[in-house]
Amino acid sequence: MEFILKERIEEVRRENERRTWELWLHKVWGQSYKEFCDEAVEHAENQVRAMQMDKTDIRHAADTALNTLTLLRRGGEPC
């Protein structure tokens, strides 16, 4: 089973690489393939960081809202 999974992962990797190459070949001018790939990786990493920041911001907002509700229940008096 592990062998089949590794083969499938490799197949998907090759297909992604082929699609990336074709995209660069037909749609990108003025940039080497390596530059294009490096930029794509950087863009993907930035998206992941942005999503993580959004989750952190949501947690912070939720904590702030809960703390505000707690204060309001106590009549506005801090702990």
Biopython code that builds the backbone (N, CA, C, O; Angstrom):
import numpy as np
from Bio.PDB.StructureBuilder import StructureBuilder

atoms = [
    (1, "MET", "N", (0.828, -1.194, 0.000)),
    (1, "MET", "CA", (0.000, 0.000, 0.000)),
    (1, "MET", "C", (0.871, 1.256, 0.000)),
    (1, "MET", "O", (0.566, 2.220, -0.703)),
    (2, "GLU", "N", (1.936, 1.253, 0.772)),
    (2, "GLU", "CA", (2.831, 2.408, 0.845)),
    (2, "GLU", "C", (3.470, 2.695, -0.518)),
    (2, "GLU", "O", (3.625, 3.852, -0.910)),
    (3, "PHE", "N", (3.835, 1.631, -1.228)),
    (3, "PHE", "CA", (4.433, 1.776, -2.550)),
    (3, "PHE", "C", (3.457, 2.462, -3.507)),
    (3, "PHE", "O", (3.852, 3.341, -4.271)),
    (4, "ILE", "N", (2.200, 2.067, -3.467)),
    (4, "ILE", "CA", (1.178, 2.649, -4.337)),
    (4, "ILE", "C", (1.002, 4.132, -4.012)),
    (4, "ILE", "O", (0.878, 4.954, -4.920)),
    (5, "LEU", "N", (0.990, 4.473, -2.742)),
    (5, "LEU", "CA", (0.851, 5.862, -2.320)),
    (5, "LEU", "C", (2.039, 6.691, -2.797)),
    (5, "LEU", "O", (1.859, 7.801, -3.297)),
    (6, "LYS", "N", (3.254, 6.158, -2.645)),
    (6, "LYS", "CA", (4.444, 6.883, -3.100)),
    (6, "LYS", "C", (4.414, 7.091, -4.609)),
    (6, "LYS", "O", (4.780, 8.159, -5.099)),
    (7, "GLU", "N", (3.978, 6.076, -5.341)),
    (7, "GLU", "CA", (3.875, 6.189, -6.800)),
    (7, "GLU", "C", (2.862, 7.263, -7.189)),
    (7, "GLU", "O", (3.101, 8.042, -8.111)),
    (8, "ARG", "N", (1.746, 7.303, -6.493)),
    (8, "ARG", "CA", (0.707, 8.301, -6.796)),
    (8, "ARG", "C", (1.206, 9.710, -6.491)),
    (8, "ARG", "O", (0.948, 10.638, -7.258)),
    (9, "ILE", "N", (1.912, 9.876, -5.385)),
    (9, "ILE", "CA", (2.465, 11.181, -5.030)),
    (9, "ILE", "C", (3.450, 11.630, -6.100)),
    (9, "ILE", "O", (3.439, 12.793, -6.505)),
    (10, "GLU", "N", (4.292, 10.726, -6.557)),
    (10, "GLU", "CA", (5.269, 11.049, -7.596)),
    (10, "GLU", "C", (4.556, 11.394, -8.902)),
    (10, "GLU", "O", (4.977, 12.310, -9.609)),
    (11, "GLU", "N", (3.499, 10.686, -9.226)),
    (11, "GLU", "CA", (2.728, 10.959, -10.441)),
    (11, "GLU", "C", (2.108, 12.361, -10.388)),
    (11, "GLU", "O", (2.141, 13.095, -11.376)),
    (12, "VAL", "N", (1.557, 12.719, -9.256)),
    (12, "VAL", "CA", (0.953, 14.041, -9.083)),
    (12, "VAL", "C", (2.031, 15.119, -9.176)),
    (12, "VAL", "O", (1.813, 16.160, -9.796)),
    (13, "ARG", "N", (3.185, 14.879, -8.567)),
    (13, "ARG", "CA", (4.296, 15.839, -8.626)),
    (13, "ARG", "C", (4.734, 16.077, -10.068)),
    (13, "ARG", "O", (4.940, 17.218, -10.480)),
    (14, "ARG", "N", (4.876, 14.991, -10.833)),
    (14, "ARG", "CA", (5.285, 15.126, -12.238)),
    (14, "ARG", "C", (4.234, 15.887, -13.043)),
    (14, "ARG", "O", (4.580, 16.724, -13.876)),
    (15, "GLU", "N", (2.961, 15.606, -12.803)),
    (15, "GLU", "CA", (1.886, 16.295, -13.509)),
    (15, "GLU", "C", (1.883, 17.781, -13.167)),
    (15, "GLU", "O", (1.713, 18.619, -14.052)),
    (16, "ASN", "N", (2.070, 18.112, -11.896)),
    (16, "ASN", "CA", (2.130, 19.516, -11.490)),
    (16, "ASN", "C", (3.313, 20.217, -12.149)),
    (16, "ASN", "O", (3.187, 21.352, -12.609)),
    (17, "GLU", "N", (4.447, 19.551, -12.195)),
    (17, "GLU", "CA", (5.634, 20.128, -12.826)),
    (17, "GLU", "C", (5.394, 20.348, -14.325)),
    (17, "GLU", "O", (5.788, 21.377, -14.874)),
    (18, "ARG", "N", (4.748, 19.384, -14.981)),
    (18, "ARG", "CA", (4.446, 19.523, -16.398)),
    (18, "ARG", "C", (3.515, 20.702, -16.642)),
    (18, "ARG", "O", (3.726, 21.478, -17.574)),
    (19, "ARG", "N", (2.495, 20.839, -15.819)),
    (19, "ARG", "CA", (1.549, 21.954, -15.966)),
    (19, "ARG", "C", (2.229, 23.299, -15.717)),
    (19, "ARG", "O", (1.962, 24.277, -16.417)),
    (20, "THR", "N", (3.100, 23.340, -14.725)),
    (20, "THR", "CA", (3.842, 24.563, -14.439)),
    (20, "THR", "C", (4.716, 24.939, -15.628)),
    (20, "THR", "O", (4.757, 26.100, -16.033)),
    (21, "TRP", "N", (5.412, 23.958, -16.183)),
    (21, "TRP", "CA", (6.270, 24.188, -17.346)),
    (21, "TRP", "C", (5.447, 24.713, -18.519)),
    (21, "TRP", "O", (5.854, 25.672, -19.176)),
    (22, "GLU", "N", (4.299, 24.099, -18.790)),
    (22, "GLU", "CA", (3.466, 24.533, -19.907)),
    (22, "GLU", "C", (2.907, 25.934, -19.684)),
    (22, "GLU", "O", (2.828, 26.728, -20.622)),
    (23, "LEU", "N", (2.524, 26.237, -18.462)),
    (23, "LEU", "CA", (2.050, 27.576, -18.144)),
    (23, "LEU", "C", (3.142, 28.592, -18.425)),
    (23, "LEU", "O", (2.904, 29.604, -19.084)),
    (24, "TRP", "N", (4.341, 28.320, -17.924)),
    (24, "TRP", "CA", (5.463, 29.228, -18.146)),
    (24, "TRP", "C", (5.767, 29.353, -19.636)),
    (24, "TRP", "O", (5.977, 30.457, -20.138)),
    (25, "LEU", "N", (5.792, 28.245, -20.331)),
    (25, "LEU", "CA", (6.152, 28.208, -21.743)),
    (25, "LEU", "C", (5.201, 29.040, -22.603)),
    (25, "LEU", "O", (5.635, 29.727, -23.528)),
    (26, "HIS", "N", (3.903, 28.978, -22.295)),
    (26, "HIS", "CA", (2.907, 29.611, -23.149)),
    (26, "HIS", "C", (2.412, 30.970, -22.655)),
    (26, "HIS", "O", (1.850, 31.740, -23.434)),
    (27, "LYS", "N", (2.613, 31.270, -21.377)),
    (27, "LYS", "CA", (1.990, 32.478, -20.821)),
    (27, "LYS", "C", (2.961, 33.478, -20.198)),
    (27, "LYS", "O", (2.565, 34.609, -19.914)),
    (28, "VAL", "N", (4.217, 33.098, -19.979)),
    (28, "VAL", "CA", (5.135, 33.971, -19.246)),
    (28, "VAL", "C", (6.255, 34.416, -20.176)),
    (28, "VAL", "O", (6.908, 33.601, -20.828)),
    (29, "TRP", "N", (6.462, 35.729, -20.221)),
    (29, "TRP", "CA", (7.558, 36.288, -21.013)),
    (29, "TRP", "C", (8.418, 37.152, -20.106)),
    (29, "TRP", "O", (7.920, 37.779, -19.171)),
    (30, "GLY", "N", (9.713, 37.177, -20.392)),
    (30, "GLY", "CA", (10.616, 38.043, -19.643)),
    (30, "GLY", "C", (11.039, 37.489, -18.299)),
    (30, "GLY", "O", (11.538, 38.230, -17.453)),
    (31, "GLN", "N", (10.851, 36.218, -18.093)),
    (31, "GLN", "CA", (11.194, 35.596, -16.816)),
    (31, "GLN", "C", (11.679, 34.180, -17.108)),
    (31, "GLN", "O", (11.060, 33.451, -17.883)),
    (32, "SER", "N", (12.790, 33.795, -16.484)),
    (32, "SER", "CA", (13.262, 32.419, -16.670)),
    (32, "SER", "C", (12.322, 31.460, -15.944)),
    (32, "SER", "O", (11.543, 31.868, -15.084)),
    (33, "TYR", "N", (12.407, 30.184, -16.302)),
    (33, "TYR", "CA", (11.557, 29.183, -15.657)),
    (33, "TYR", "C", (11.856, 29.132, -14.160)),
    (33, "TYR", "O", (10.941, 29.017, -13.344)),
    (34, "LYS", "N", (13.148, 29.219, -13.799)),
    (34, "LYS", "CA", (13.523, 29.197, -12.382)),
    (34, "LYS", "C", (12.939, 30.408, -11.645)),
    (34, "LYS", "O", (12.419, 30.267, -10.538)),
    (35, "GLU", "N", (13.023, 31.581, -12.249)),
    (35, "GLU", "CA", (12.454, 32.779, -11.622)),
    (35, "GLU", "C", (10.939, 32.625, -11.434)),
    (35, "GLU", "O", (10.390, 32.992, -10.395)),
    (36, "PHE", "N", (10.283, 32.081, -12.448)),
    (36, "PHE", "CA", (8.845, 31.860, -12.376)),
    (36, "PHE", "C", (8.497, 30.904, -11.232)),
    (36, "PHE", "O", (7.582, 31.162, -10.451)),
    (37, "CYS", "N", (9.243, 29.797, -11.147)),
    (37, "CYS", "CA", (8.989, 28.814, -10.079)),
    (37, "CYS", "C", (9.261, 29.403, -8.703)),
    (37, "CYS", "O", (8.489, 29.195, -7.767)),
    (38, "ASP", "N", (10.373, 30.147, -8.584)),
    (38, "ASP", "CA", (10.698, 30.771, -7.297)),
    (38, "ASP", "C", (9.598, 31.742, -6.870)),
    (38, "ASP", "O", (9.214, 31.784, -5.701)),
    (39, "GLU", "N", (9.099, 32.517, -7.826)),
    (39, "GLU", "CA", (8.029, 33.472, -7.526)),
    (39, "GLU", "C", (6.745, 32.745, -7.118)),
    (39, "GLU", "O", (6.037, 33.191, -6.215)),
    (40, "ALA", "N", (6.451, 31.631, -7.780)),
    (40, "ALA", "CA", (5.251, 30.852, -7.453)),
    (40, "ALA", "C", (5.349, 30.277, -6.035)),
    (40, "ALA", "O", (4.374, 30.292, -5.285)),
    (41, "VAL", "N", (6.520, 29.777, -5.681)),
    (41, "VAL", "CA", (6.723, 29.234, -4.331)),
    (41, "VAL", "C", (6.579, 30.342, -3.297)),
    (41, "VAL", "O", (5.937, 30.147, -2.265)),
    (42, "GLU", "N", (7.170, 31.497, -3.564)),
    (42, "GLU", "CA", (7.066, 32.626, -2.637)),
    (42, "GLU", "C", (5.607, 33.063, -2.470)),
    (42, "GLU", "O", (5.161, 33.358, -1.361)),
    (43, "HIS", "N", (4.878, 33.101, -3.575)),
    (43, "HIS", "CA", (3.459, 33.475, -3.523)),
    (43, "HIS", "C", (2.666, 32.478, -2.667)),
    (43, "HIS", "O", (1.836, 32.875, -1.848)),
    (44, "ALA", "N", (2.929, 31.189, -2.864)),
    (44, "ALA", "CA", (2.228, 30.158, -2.083)),
    (44, "ALA", "C", (2.551, 30.285, -0.599)),
    (44, "ALA", "O", (1.665, 30.159, 0.246)),
    (45, "GLU", "N", (3.823, 30.534, -0.282)),
    (45, "GLU", "CA", (4.218, 30.691, 1.126)),
    (45, "GLU", "C", (3.553, 31.920, 1.737)),
    (45, "GLU", "O", (3.132, 31.883, 2.893)),
    (46, "ASN", "N", (3.454, 33.004, 0.977)),
    (46, "ASN", "CA", (2.788, 34.213, 1.473)),
    (46, "ASN", "C", (1.308, 33.957, 1.741)),
    (46, "ASN", "O", (0.757, 34.475, 2.712)),
    (47, "GLN", "N", (0.665, 33.167, 0.892)),
    (47, "GLN", "CA", (-0.739, 32.839, 1.117)),
    (47, "GLN", "C", (-0.922, 32.031, 2.396)),
    (47, "GLN", "O", (-1.867, 32.261, 3.151)),
    (48, "VAL", "N", (-0.019, 31.087, 2.636)),
    (48, "VAL", "CA", (-0.095, 30.279, 3.855)),
    (48, "VAL", "C", (0.092, 31.171, 5.075)),
    (48, "VAL", "O", (-0.645, 31.049, 6.054)),
    (49, "ARG", "N", (1.080, 32.073, 5.021)),
    (49, "ARG", "CA", (1.306, 32.999, 6.142)),
    (49, "ARG", "C", (0.081, 33.888, 6.378)),
    (49, "ARG", "O", (-0.297, 34.135, 7.523)),
    (50, "ALA", "N", (-0.530, 34.362, 5.307)),
    (50, "ALA", "CA", (-1.714, 35.221, 5.435)),
    (50, "ALA", "C", (-2.860, 34.455, 6.087)),
    (50, "ALA", "O", (-3.566, 34.999, 6.937)),
    (51, "MET", "N", (-3.049, 33.209, 5.697)),
    (51, "MET", "CA", (-4.113, 32.403, 6.296)),
    (51, "MET", "C", (-3.841, 32.180, 7.776)),
    (51, "MET", "O", (-4.765, 32.226, 8.588)),
    (52, "GLN", "N", (-2.581, 31.937, 8.138)),
    (52, "GLN", "CA", (-2.244, 31.739, 9.540)),
    (52, "GLN", "C", (-2.479, 33.031, 10.318)),
    (52, "GLN", "O", (-2.968, 32.992, 11.447)),
    (53, "MET", "N", (-2.139, 34.163, 9.732)),
    (53, "MET", "CA", (-2.367, 35.440, 10.400)),
    (53, "MET", "C", (-3.855, 35.669, 10.584)),
    (53, "MET", "O", (-4.282, 36.153, 11.632)),
    (54, "ASP", "N", (-4.647, 35.329, 9.581)),
    (54, "ASP", "CA", (-6.087, 35.490, 9.705)),
    (54, "ASP", "C", (-6.632, 34.668, 10.862)),
    (54, "ASP", "O", (-7.475, 35.149, 11.618)),
    (55, "LYS", "N", (-6.160, 33.429, 11.012)),
    (55, "LYS", "CA", (-6.618, 32.581, 12.116)),
    (55, "LYS", "C", (-6.230, 33.196, 13.455)),
    (55, "LYS", "O", (-7.010, 33.168, 14.406)),
    (56, "THR", "N", (-5.024, 33.751, 13.526)),
    (56, "THR", "CA", (-4.568, 34.397, 14.753)),
    (56, "THR", "C", (-5.423, 35.618, 15.044)),
    (56, "THR", "O", (-5.825, 35.832, 16.187)),
    (57, "ASP", "N", (-5.706, 36.420, 14.030)),
    (57, "ASP", "CA", (-6.544, 37.602, 14.206)),
    (57, "ASP", "C", (-7.941, 37.224, 14.670)),
    (57, "ASP", "O", (-8.515, 37.894, 15.529)),
    (58, "ILE", "N", (-8.484, 36.165, 14.114)),
    (58, "ILE", "CA", (-9.820, 35.707, 14.505)),
    (58, "ILE", "C", (-9.811, 35.276, 15.972)),
    (58, "ILE", "O", (-10.713, 35.621, 16.735)),
    (59, "ARG", "N", (-8.779, 34.518, 16.357)),
    (59, "ARG", "CA", (-8.678, 34.094, 17.761)),
    (59, "ARG", "C", (-8.583, 35.303, 18.687)),
    (59, "ARG", "O", (-9.230, 35.347, 19.734)),
    (60, "HIS", "N", (-7.772, 36.281, 18.291)),
    (60, "HIS", "CA", (-7.603, 37.482, 19.112)),
    (60, "HIS", "C", (-8.933, 38.237, 19.235)),
    (60, "HIS", "O", (-9.303, 38.674, 20.324)),
    (61, "ALA", "N", (-9.637, 38.386, 18.133)),
    (61, "ALA", "CA", (-10.930, 39.086, 18.155)),
    (61, "ALA", "C", (-11.936, 38.344, 19.028)),
    (61, "ALA", "O", (-12.691, 38.961, 19.779)),
    (62, "ALA", "N", (-11.941, 37.025, 18.926)),
    (62, "ALA", "CA", (-12.867, 36.231, 19.743)),
    (62, "ALA", "C", (-12.525, 36.367, 21.221)),
    (62, "ALA", "O", (-13.421, 36.514, 22.052)),
    (63, "ASP", "N", (-11.242, 36.320, 21.556)),
    (63, "ASP", "CA", (-10.829, 36.492, 22.955)),
    (63, "ASP", "C", (-11.225, 37.867, 23.476)),
    (63, "ASP", "O", (-11.708, 37.994, 24.601)),
    (64, "THR", "N", (-11.020, 38.894, 22.660)),
    (64, "THR", "CA", (-11.376, 40.253, 23.055)),
    (64, "THR", "C", (-12.885, 40.364, 23.276)),
    (64, "THR", "O", (-13.333, 40.977, 24.245)),
    (65, "ALA", "N", (-13.658, 39.769, 22.376)),
    (65, "ALA", "CA", (-15.121, 39.815, 22.512)),
    (65, "ALA", "C", (-15.566, 39.095, 23.783)),
    (65, "ALA", "O", (-16.427, 39.588, 24.512)),
    (66, "LEU", "N", (-14.981, 37.935, 24.046)),
    (66, "LEU", "CA", (-15.348, 37.195, 25.261)),
    (66, "LEU", "C", (-14.964, 37.970, 26.516)),
    (66, "LEU", "O", (-15.722, 37.992, 27.485)),
    (67, "ASN", "N", (-13.800, 38.604, 26.507)),
    (67, "ASN", "CA", (-13.384, 39.415, 27.656)),
    (67, "ASN", "C", (-14.326, 40.600, 27.848)),
    (67, "ASN", "O", (-14.652, 40.958, 28.980)),
    (68, "THR", "N", (-14.758, 41.203, 26.760)),
    (68, "THR", "CA", (-15.705, 42.319, 26.840)),
    (68, "THR", "C", (-17.026, 41.855, 27.435)),
    (68, "THR", "O", (-17.594, 42.525, 28.297)),
    (69, "LEU", "N", (-17.522, 40.693, 26.969)),
    (69, "LEU", "CA", (-18.769, 40.157, 27.525)),
    (69, "LEU", "C", (-18.630, 39.872, 29.013)),
    (69, "LEU", "O", (-19.550, 40.128, 29.790)),
    (70, "THR", "N", (-17.487, 39.345, 29.403)),
    (70, "THR", "CA", (-17.244, 39.058, 30.817)),
    (70, "THR", "C", (-17.290, 40.343, 31.632)),
    (70, "THR", "O", (-17.890, 40.384, 32.706)),
    (71, "LEU", "N", (-16.654, 41.395, 31.117)),
    (71, "LEU", "CA", (-16.682, 42.685, 31.810)),
    (71, "LEU", "C", (-18.110, 43.232, 31.900)),
    (71, "LEU", "O", (-18.507, 43.749, 32.944)),
    (72, "LEU", "N", (-18.865, 43.125, 30.840)),
    (72, "LEU", "CA", (-20.238, 43.633, 30.844)),
    (72, "LEU", "C", (-21.103, 42.866, 31.823)),
    (72, "LEU", "O", (-21.966, 43.461, 32.468)),
    (73, "ARG", "N", (-20.900, 41.572, 31.955)),
    (73, "ARG", "CA", (-21.682, 40.769, 32.907)),
    (73, "ARG", "C", (-21.378, 41.180, 34.352)),
    (73, "ARG", "O", (-22.235, 41.090, 35.232)),
    (74, "ARG", "N", (-20.145, 41.630, 34.575)),
    (74, "ARG", "CA", (-19.757, 42.056, 35.919)),
    (74, "ARG", "C", (-20.122, 43.501, 36.177)),
    (74, "ARG", "O", (-19.815, 44.037, 37.242)),
    (75, "GLY", "N", (-20.764, 44.132, 35.231)),
    (75, "GLY", "CA", (-21.142, 45.541, 35.405)),
    (75, "GLY", "C", (-20.039, 46.486, 35.005)),
    (75, "GLY", "O", (-20.056, 47.652, 35.399)),
    (76, "GLY", "N", (-19.069, 46.011, 34.225)),
    (76, "GLY", "CA", (-18.006, 46.871, 33.750)),
    (76, "GLY", "C", (-16.801, 46.941, 34.651)),
    (76, "GLY", "O", (-15.831, 47.631, 34.339)),
    (77, "GLU", "N", (-16.846, 46.238, 35.767)),
    (77, "GLU", "CA", (-15.722, 46.262, 36.704)),
    (77, "GLU", "C", (-14.657, 45.259, 36.258)),
    (77, "GLU", "O", (-14.981, 44.105, 35.974)),
    (78, "PRO", "N", (-13.390, 45.683, 36.192)),
    (78, "PRO", "CA", (-12.325, 44.742, 35.850)),
    (78, "PRO", "C", (-12.152, 43.691, 36.928)),
    (78, "PRO", "O", (-12.610, 43.862, 38.058)),
    (79, "CYS", "N", (-11.476, 42.585, 36.564)),
    (79, "CYS", "CA", (-11.278, 41.459, 37.486)),
    (79, "CYS", "C", (-10.608, 41.862, 38.754)),
    (79, "CYS", "O", (-10.375, 41.022, 39.623)),
]
sb = StructureBuilder()
sb.init_structure("model")
sb.init_model(0)
sb.init_chain("A")
sb.init_seg("    ")
for serial, (resi, resn, name, xyz) in enumerate(atoms, 1):
    if name == "N":
        sb.init_residue(resn, " ", resi, " ")
    sb.init_atom(name, np.array(xyz, "f"), 0.0, 1.0, " ", f" {name:<3s}", serial, name[0])
structure = sb.get_structure()
